[in-house]
Amino acid sequence: PAAALHEGLERYVMGLLLPKVFATGADAVEDKVLSAQLDTLAFIGGAHVGIDESQAVGPDWEAALGELGGINSLAAPADKMG
C-alpha cells in the first residue's frame, strides 16, 4: 500500500509541475535556438549509433519510434520506466 501511495503522489505532483517546468512559449527564443541546434544533428542515422540501416525500417521500427515518442506525454518517472 505504501508503494502505491508513493507512486500516486509522485504522479500527482509531477502532473502539477510538468506544465510549469516545461512550459511552452515562455522561452520562445531559446526554443528556436535549441531547435536549430537539434536540426544540425539530422544527419545522424542508425549506423551512427550501431543500428544496421536494414533494421531501421518497417512496422517494428515505426512502432518503436511511436513508443519512444509517447514517453514525452508521461509526467511521472515511474510511468516512463514502466
Summary of the structure (lengths in Angstrom):
residues: 82
radius of gyration: 17.4
end to end distance: 18.1
largest distance: 48.2
contacts: 145
relative contact order: 0.13
helix: 72%
strand: 0%
